[in-house]
Amino acid sequence: MEKKRIYLASPTMHGEEQEFIKEAFDTNWVAPLGPNVNAFEKEMCEYTGCKHAAALSAGTAALHLAMRCLDIGEGDVVFSTDLTFAATCNPVTYEKAKLVFIDSEYDTWNMDPEALKRAYEVYPNPKAVLVAHLYGTPAKMDEIMKICAEHGTPVIEDAAEALSSTYKGKQCGLFGDIGVYSFNGNKIITTSGGGMMVSDNEDYTKKAVFLATQAREPARYYQHNTVGYNYRMSNIVAGVGRGQLLHLEEHKAKKVAIYKQYEKAFADIDEISMNPLNPDGDANCWLSGMIIDKSCKVTPDAVMDALQAENIESRPVWKPMHLQPVYADNDFFTAKGLQKNVAPTKGDNGVGWDESVGGDIFRRGLCLPSDIKNTEEDMELIIKTIRGCFGK
């Protein structure tokens, strides 16, 4: 008999989603745009405190439109978080801009302000700084925003994983000029697929909506003065989001409880540390992660293999962008300055044994099952399996 599958993070539906979808069908608002889209944007503004929002087809679409709103183009330099998913920085490449990667720090696993300072020594005039909040933990936004303000650099926040996370009482995604959320199937709330761009600058969200609807000019005929995209969220998808948003705080509470349960369960194992939470923030704990001490012979692969044997899903920490073959030629800064020749050659799937913080976290870390539908029996099995890897 096949063992029950325990997921890393899967959608959790409640019922209100169906009511909003049914309303869309009953009123024949099944095409893109409609009352659910408008209401979802309004409700997201009310929840986060942002002034303006644009509901889009994906978080990646929102990031791409952020590039267009800031007029980032060929040859422009953009500093980006290094330890993140490729979707954070790929939109920079869409516009043929130059990505420069910034290492992480151990306190939050996010962009290191010291490494950011070193990047400015070589590139004093970047077009933007792109900051991700890894696994829902807020970055050191005071330090990062201060550095960017000193240089007059716009900030884009990739808060795809951090909806409901706050830093000093303020929602992640609202510190920069533009913020981005994701509603992918594994996020803290989902629309199956979708995203949102938010800003206190209405010109940005208006431009995003314009570009997301094929950049059609307000003429009776079809007039296009610039290239646009089909990036708007559909009315059906937005209905799912509205139902999910009603349960966001509930989802967050359960995610935090999972993190705390792991933290308590592994407290007696010196070789295990949980992913750090910013003491100046309130993380949503979207994914709980752990890192294994350098002296320990147990590897993340060994833990993941043991979990997989029990049909339990886990995954490695994001592989840093500077170690990705596709970005092997891009500059990368640590707190020590510009690092050269640390990435594997193009086409090589090797790890790249550099001395970066992000590379170290990648080699020693893994993400644990953080599905809010996990039962107590599920959590006990997960914890027992991991403890067994360490002889406990």
MARPAMI-746974 format. One record per atom (N, C-alpha, C): residue in three letters; x negated, y negated, z negated. Coordinates in steps of 0.05 Angstrom, whole numbers, plus 5000, padded with zeros to 4 digits. Example, Ala and Ser with C-alpha at 12.3 -4.5 7.8 and 13.67 -1.06 7.14 Angstrom:
2
ALA473651144844ALA475450904844ALA473650664844SER474350454858SER472750214857SER474249994843
END
This chain:
392
MET498350245000MET500050005000MET498249755000GLU498849575019GLU497249335021GLU497649144997LYS495449044987LYS495648864964LYS496948594972LYS498248474954LYS499548214958LYS497448014967ARG498147854987ARG496347634996ARG496547394978ILE494347304968ILE494347054952ILE492846844968TYR494246624973TYR493146424992TYR491546204978LEU489846084994LEU488245854985LEU490145614979ALA491845554998ALA493745324995ALA495745345018SER498245405012SER500245435032SER502545255026PRO504345195046PRO506545015041PRO508445115020THR509644935005THR511644994985THR514144824991MET516244965000MET518744825008MET520744834984HIS522644644985HIS524444624962HIS527444624970GLY528144524993GLY530944515001GLY531844245011GLU530844034999GLU531543765008GLU530643725037GLU528443855044GLU527343825071GLU529543905092GLN530944125086GLN533044215105GLN535344015107GLU535843875086GLU538043685086GLU537443455105PHE534943355104PHE534143135122PHE533943235151ILE533143485155ILE533043595182ILE535843625193LYS537643725176LYS540443765184LYS541643505193GLU541143295177GLU542143035184GLU541142945211ALA538643005217ALA537542935243ALA538943085265PHE539443335261PHE540843495281PHE543743395285ASP545043345262ASP547843265263ASP548243005278THR546242825276THR546442565289THR544942555316ASN543842795323ASN542442825349ASN539842665350TRP538642595327TRP536042465326TRP533942685325VAL533542825346VAL531543045346VAL529042965362ALA529342755378ALA527042655393ALA525142505375PRO522742435385PRO520942265369PRO522242005360LEU521541925337LEU522641685324LEU525441725314GLY526441545298GLY529141575287GLY529141495258PRO531441515245PRO531841425217PRO529841565197ASN529341825201ASN527441955182ASN524641835184VAL523741765208VAL521141645211VAL520941385196ASN522941215201ASN523040955188ASN523140975158ALA524841165148ALA525141205119ALA522641325107PHE521341505121PHE518941635110PHE516741425107GLU516441245126GLU514441025124GLU515140845100LYS517640775097LYS518440605075LYS517940735048GLU518640995046GLU518341135021GLU515441185014MET513741215034MET510841245029MET509740975019CYS510740755030CYS509840495020CYS510640454991GLU513040534985GLU514040504958GLU512540674938TYR511740924947TYR510341104929TYR507441004925THR506040944946THR503240874944THR502740584936GLY504540404943GLY504140124939GLY502839984962CYS502540124985CYS501539995009CYS503739815021LYS502939625037LYS504939435048LYS506039535074HIS504439685090HIS505339765116HIS504340055122ALA505940205137ALA505240475144ALA506140555172ALA504740735184ALA505440835211ALA505341135210ALA507641275214ALA507741565213ALA506841675240LEU504941865239LEU503641955264LEU503642265265SER502642365287SER502742655292SER500742815276ALA498642685266ALA496542815251ALA494842615236GLY493442705216GLY491542535203GLY489342455222THR488542635239THR486442575259THR487342355278ALA489942365286ALA490942145302ALA490841875288ALA491441885262ALA491241635246ALA488441535245LEU486441715242LEU483641625241LEU482841515268HIS483741645290HIS483041545316HIS484241265321LEU486641225313LEU487840955316LEU486540755298ALA485440835275ALA483940655258ALA481440555273MET480240725289MET477940645305MET478840435325ARG481040475338ARG482040285358ARG482840025345CYS484040035321CYS484939785308CYS482539615300LEU480339735294LEU477939585287LEU476139535311ASP477139605335ASP475639555360ASP472939685360ILE472739925349ILE470340085349ILE470040215376GLY467740165389GLY467340265416GLY464540365420GLU463840405445GLU461340535453GLU458940385441GLY457240535428GLY454740415416GLY455040295389ASP457540255379ASP457840145352ASP457040355331VAL455840265310VAL454940445288VAL457140465267VAL457840715259VAL459740765238VAL458440955218PHE458340865192PHE457341035171PHE459541215162SER459041475159SER461041665151SER460141855129THR462041925112THR461642145093THR460542385108ASP458542515097ASP457342745109ASP458643005101LEU459243035075LEU460343285065LEU463443265067THR464443345090THR467243325096THR467943505119PHE470543515126PHE471443665150PHE470943495175ALA470443625197ALA469743485222ALA471843285231ALA474343335223ALA476543145231ALA476042865220THR474542835199THR473942575188THR472442405209CYS470442515221CYS468642355237CYS468942395267ASN470242615276ASN470542655305ASN471842415320PRO473842275308PRO474942045322PRO472941825328VAL470841805313VAL468741615319VAL467441685346THR467041945349THR465842045374THR467742015398TYR470342025393TYR472341985415TYR471741715428GLU471041515412GLU470641245423GLU467641195430LYS466041405430LYS463241385438LYS461541205420ALA462441175395ALA460941025376ALA458741205364LYS456941095349LYS454641235338LYS455141305309LEU455341555303LEU455841655276LEU453141665261VAL453141555237VAL450841575219VAL451941685193PHE450841915184PHE451942055161PHE450641985135ILE452241965114ILE451341885087ILE451742115068ASP449642185054ASP449642415035ASP451542375012SER452142594998SER453842584974SER452142554948GLU453542514926GLU452342514900GLU453742734883TYR452342824862TYR453443054847TYR455742984829ASP456042724822ASP458142644803ASP460942704813THR461442664839THR464142694850THR464042864876TRP461642924887TRP461343054912TRP462042874936ASN462342614931ASN463142434952ASN460742254960MET461242064978MET459141894989MET457541764966ASP454841784969ASP453041674950ASP452541374955PRO453241194937PRO452740914942PRO449740854946GLU447940994933GLU445140954937GLU444241024965ALA445341244976ALA444741325003ALA445941125023LEU448241015016LEU449540805033LEU447740565035LYS446540485012LYS444740255012LYS442340305030ARG441340545030ARG439040605046ARG439740595076ALA442140675082ALA442940655110ALA443140375120TYR443940185103TYR444039905110TYR441239785116GLU439239905104GLU436539815108GLU435639855137VAL436740055150VAL436040125177VAL438140015197TYR440640025188TYR442839935205TYR444339715189PRO443539465191PRO444739255174PRO447539165182ASN448439245206ASN451039145216ASN452739365227PRO453539565211PRO455339765221PRO458139645226LYS459539765245LYS462239665251LYS464239745230ALA463739975216ALA465540065195ALA464140275178VAL465240305154VAL464440525136VAL466840705132LEU466440965136LEU468641155135LEU468141335111VAL469941305091VAL469541445065VAL471741655061ALA470941905055ALA472842115049ALA472842175019HIS475242245009HIS475542324981HIS475742634981LEU473542764976LEU473343054979LEU475143204959TYR476743384970TYR478443564954TYR480343414935GLY480843154941GLY482643004925GLY481342854902THR478742864900THR477242724879THR476442444890PRO477142234876PRO476441964886PRO473441924887ALA472541784908ALA469741704910ALA469241474891LYS466641394888LYS465941164871LYS466540904886MET469140834886MET470040624904MET469140344896ASP468740294870ASP467740034862ASP465039974874GLU463140164871GLU460540134882GLU460540114913ILE462040294925ILE462140304954ILE463340054966MET465539964954MET466939724964MET465139474960LYS463639464938LYS461939234933LYS459739224954ILE458539444960ILE456439454981ILE457539365008CYS459839475015CYS461039405041CYS461739105042ALA462839005020ALA463538715019ALA461138535023GLU458938615011GLU456438455013GLU455538435042HIS456238635058HIS455338645086HIS457638575105GLY460038515094GLY462338445111GLY463238675129THR463038925118THR463739155134THR466539265128PRO468239295147PRO470839415142PRO470639705132VAL472539795116VAL472440065105VAL474940215114ILE474540455123ILE476740645129ILE476640865109GLU478840915095GLU478941135075GLU480341375087ASP478841595088ASP480041845095ASP481141975069ALA483641915064ALA484942025040ALA486742265047ALA485942405068ALA487542635078ALA488042835056GLU486142875038GLU486343065017GLU487142944990ALA487542674990ALA487742534965ALA490342384960LEU492442454974LEU495042324969LEU495842384940SER496442174925SER497242184897SER494842154878SER492342184888SER490042134872SER489641834868THR488741754845THR488341464839THR485541414829TYR484641174833TYR482041084822TYR482640824807LYS482140834781LYS482740604764LYS485540504767GLY487440694770GLY490240634772GLY491340574799LYS489540554819LYS490440484846LYS490240724864GLN492240764882GLN492340994899GLN489941004918CYS488741234921CYS486741274942CYS488041224969GLY486541094986GLY487641025012GLY488240725014LEU488340584991LEU489040304991LEU486740124985PHE484340224982PHE482040054976PHE480839935001GLY480840085023GLY479639985047GLY481539825064ASP480539745088ASP482239595106ASP484439775117ILE483840025121ILE485740225131ILE485440485116GLY487640605109GLY487640865096GLY489041075113VAL488341325109VAL489541545125VAL490241775107TYR492641885111TYR493642125097TYR494242345117SER494042595107SER494742825124SER496942975111PHE498743085128PHE500943255119PHE500743535132ASN498243615137ASN497843885148ASN498944095129GLY499244335140GLY500644545125GLY499444615098ASN496844565094ASN495544635069ASN495244405050LYS496244165057LYS495843935040LYS497843935017ILE497543734999ILE499143734974ILE502143694980ILE502843545001ILE505543565013ILE505143595043THR507043715057THR506643775085THR509043695102THR508543645127THR510643605147THR510243815168SER508844025162SER507844235180SER505344135195GLY505543905206GLY503243755217GLY504043465218GLY502243295213GLY502943005213GLY501042845197GLY501242585199GLY499442415183GLY500642135181MET499341965166MET500241695162MET497841505160MET498041285174MET496141075172MET497340845156VAL495940745135VAL496940535118VAL495040305117SER496140065113SER494439835110SER496039605099ASP494739415086ASP496039175078ASP496038965100ASN494639035122ASN494538855145ASN496638955166GLU498838815168GLU500938895186GLU500038915215ASP498138745223ASP497138755251ASP496039025257TYR494739155238TYR493539415243TYR495739625248THR497739635230THR499839845234THR501539785259LYS501939535265LYS503439465290LYS501839565314LYS499239515314LYS497539595336LYS497539905338ALA497440035315ALA497440325314ALA499940445327VAL502240325319VAL504840425330VAL504940375360PHE503940145369PHE503940075397PHE502240275413LEU499740335403LEU498040515417LEU499040805415ALA500440875393ALA501441145389ALA503841205407THR505040995418THR507341035436THR506640965465GLN504241065473GLN503141035500GLN502540745508ALA502340565488ALA501640285493ALA503440165515ARG505940225512ARG507940115531ARG508539825524GLU508239645543GLU508839365538GLU511839325537PRO512739105523PRO515639055520PRO516838935546ALA516739095567ALA517939005592ALA520139205600ARG521939125617ARG524139295625ARG523039535641TYR521039495656TYR519639705671TYR517339815654TYR516140025664TYR513940145649TYR511240005655GLN510439835636GLN508039675639GLN505939755618HIS503539805627HIS501339885609HIS498839725615ASN498039565596ASN495639405599ASN493139535586THR493539745571THR491339885558THR492140175555VAL490240345550VAL490740635547VAL491940695520GLY494140845520GLY495440925495GLY495441225491TYR496941315471TYR496941595464TYR499841675456ASN500241935455ASN502842045445ASN502342145417TYR502241955398TYR501442015370TYR503641965350ARG506041895358ARG508041835338ARG509242095326MET510042075300MET511342295287MET514242325296SER515142575298SER517842615306SER519842585283ASN522342535289ASN524342495268ASN524842755252ILE524542985265ILE524843245251ILE522643275230VAL520143245239VAL517843275222VAL517943075198ALA518842825204ALA519042625183ALA521142715162GLY523142855171GLY525142955152GLY523943155132VAL522143325141VAL520743505124VAL519043345103GLY517743135113GLY516042975096GLY517642835074ARG520042735081ARG521742595061ARG522542785039GLY523143035046GLY523843235026GLY521543305008GLN519143325021GLN516743395006GLN515943174987LEU516242924996LEU515342694980LEU516842684953LEU519242784952LEU520742794927LEU519442974906HIS517643154915HIS516443344897HIS513443304894LEU512343074904LEU509543034904LEU508343044876GLU509442904857GLU508442904830GLU508543174817GLU510543324823GLU510843604814GLU508543774825HIS508043744851HIS505843894864HIS503143824851LYS502743564846LYS500243474835LYS499843594807ALA501943594791ALA501743704763ALA500943994764LYS502044144783LYS501344424785LYS498544464795LYS497644304813LYS494844314822LYS492844264799VAL493444054784VAL491743994761VAL491744214741ALA494044344737ALA494244564718ALA492444804727ILE492444844753ILE490745064764ILE487845004759TYR487044754764TYR484244674759TYR483444724730LYS485244634712LYS484644664684LYS484544954675GLN486145114687GLN486145404680GLN483445524689TYR482545464712TYR479945564721TYR477745454702GLU477845204696GLU475845074679GLU475545214652LYS477845274641LYS477945414615LYS476945704618ALA477745834640ALA477146114643ALA474146164648PHE472745964659PHE469946004665PHE468145854646ALA469245744625ALA467745574606ALA465345724593ASP465645994590ASP463546144577ASP461546254596ILE461746194622ILE459846284642ILE458046054650ASP455646054640ASP453845824644ASP453145784673GLU453345994689GLU452545974717GLU454745844735ILE457045794724ILE459245684739ILE459845404729SER460145214748SER461144944742SER463444884761MET465444754751MET467644674769MET466944424784ASN468244384807ASN467744134822ASN468343894804PRO466543694803PRO466943474783PRO469143294791LEU470543184771LEU472642984775LEU471642714766ASN472242514781ASN471342244775ASN472742144749PRO471142074729PRO472441994703PRO473941724706ASP473441574727ASP474841324732ASP477341364749GLY477941624755GLY480141674772GLY482041884761ASP484141934775ASP486142144768ASP486442314793ALA484942534795ALA484942694820ALA487442864822ASN488242914847ASN490543094851ASN489643394850CYS487043444849CYS486043714848CYS487143894871TRP487243774894TRP488443914918TRP487144194921LEU484544204921LEU483144464920LEU481344464896SER481444684881SER479444724859SER477044864871GLY474644764864GLY472244874873GLY470344944851MET468445114856MET466345174836MET463645184850ILE461545134834ILE458845144844ILE457245324825ILE455445484837ILE453945684822ILE451145584817ASP450245624793ASP447545524785ASP445345634803LYS443345474808LYS441145544826LYS439745794817SER439545844791SER438046064781SER439546334783CYS442146314790CYS443846554789CYS443546714815LYS443446974813LYS443247154836LYS445847194850VAL448047124837VAL450747154850VAL451046934870THR451846994894THR452246804916THR455146744920PRO455846514932PRO458546454940PRO459746674958ASP458146784976ASP459046994994ASP459947234978ALA458347304957ALA459047534941ALA461747504927VAL462247254917VAL464747194903VAL467047204923MET466647084947MET468747084967MET469347374977ASP467247534979ASP467647814988ASP469247964967ALA468647914941ALA470148054920ALA473147974920LEU473547714924LEU476347614926LEU477747734950GLN476347744973GLN477547844997GLN478348144994ALA476748294979ALA477348574974ALA480048604959GLU480848394945GLU483448394931GLU485548244947ASN484948184972ASN486748044991ASN487347754981ILE485247634969ILE485447364959ILE483847174977GLU485146964986GLU483746785004GLU482146574988SER479746524998SER477946314988SER476446215012ARG474746015008ARG473145925030ARG470745765020PRO468645735038PRO466345575030PRO467045285027VAL465345135013VAL465444845014VAL464944755042TRP465944525050TRP465444425077TRP462444435083LYS461844515107LYS459044505117LYS458544215125PRO456444085113PRO455943805119PRO455643755149MET456443505157MET456343435185MET453543435197HIS451543355180HIS448843335191HIS447643605197LEU448943815186LEU448044095192LEU449644225214GLN451544085226GLN453044185248GLN451544155274PRO451344365290PRO449844335315PRO450844105333VAL453444055333VAL454443835350VAL453443565342TYR452643535317TYR451543275307TYR448643295299ALA447143475311ALA444343525304ALA442643285309ASP443343115328ASP441642885335ASP442342625320ASN444442635303ASN445342395289ASN443542345264ASP443242085258ASP441642005235ASP443242075209PHE441742135188PHE442842225163PHE441242105140PHE442641975121PHE441341845099PHE441941965073THR439942015056THR440242095029THR439441855011ALA439441894985ALA438541674967ALA435641614971LYS434141794984LYS431341744989LYS430841605016GLY432941575032GLY432641435057GLY433341615081LEU432441535104LEU433041685129LEU431641955129GLN433142165135GLN432042435136GLN431842525165LYS429742645173LYS429242735200LYS428943035202ASN429843145225ASN429443425231ASN430443615210VAL432743555199VAL433843735178VAL436043915189ALA437143845212ALA439443995223ALA438444225240PRO440044435242PRO439344655260PRO439344565288THR437944695305THR438044615333THR440744675345LYS441444545367LYS444044575379LYS444444865387GLY446744965380GLY447345245387GLY446645435365ASP445045345345ASP444245505323ASP446345485300ASN447145705290ASN449145705268ASN447845725241GLY445245675240GLY443745685214GLY444645475195VAL444045515170VAL444845335149VAL443245075150GLY440645085155GLY438944845154GLY438244785125TRP435844865117TRP435044855089TRP433844595082ASP435444385083ASP434444115076ASP434844075045GLU434043845036GLU434143785007GLU436443605000SER438443575017SER440643395012SER442543504990VAL443943314977VAL445843394957VAL448143544970GLY449143444993GLY451343585006GLY450643855015GLY448143885026GLY447244155034GLY447044345011ASP446244244988ASP445944404964ASP448744494954ILE450644314954ILE453344384946ILE454544584964PHE454044554990PHE455044745010PHE453945025005ARG451345045000ARG450145304996ARG451045444971ARG451745284950ARG452345404924ARG455245394916GLY456945274933GLY459745234925GLY461745394941LEU464145414930LEU466345534944LEU468945414933CYS471045434949CYS473745344942CYS475445574933LEU476845544911LEU478445754898LEU481345734906PRO482845954904PRO485645944910PRO487145734893SER488445554907SER489745324893SER492645294901ASP493945514908ASP496645504917ASP498545474893ILE500245274894ILE501945224870ILE504145434866LYS504345624885LYS506245844881LYS504946084868ASN502446064862ASN501046284848ASN502446344821THR502946594816THR504146674791THR501946704770GLU502646744745GLU500646794724GLU499147044730GLU500547244741GLU499247494748GLU497147454770ASP497847274790ASP495947214811ASP493447074800MET493946884782MET491646734771MET489846924754GLU491147104739GLU489647294723GLU487847474740LEU488947554763LEU487347724781LEU485047574794ILE485547324802ILE483447164813ILE481247124793ILE481947044769ILE479946984748ILE478447244740LYS479847464738LYS478547714731LYS476547794752THR477347764777THR475547834799THR473047664799ILE473347404795ILE470947234795ILE469247284770ARG470447324747ARG468847374723ARG467347634727GLY468547824740GLY467248084745GLY464648054761CYS464547864779CYS462147814795CYS459847734777PHE460447614754PHE458347514736PHE458047694711GLY459147944714GLY458848134692GLY460448074667LYS462647924671LYS464347854648LYS466948004648
END
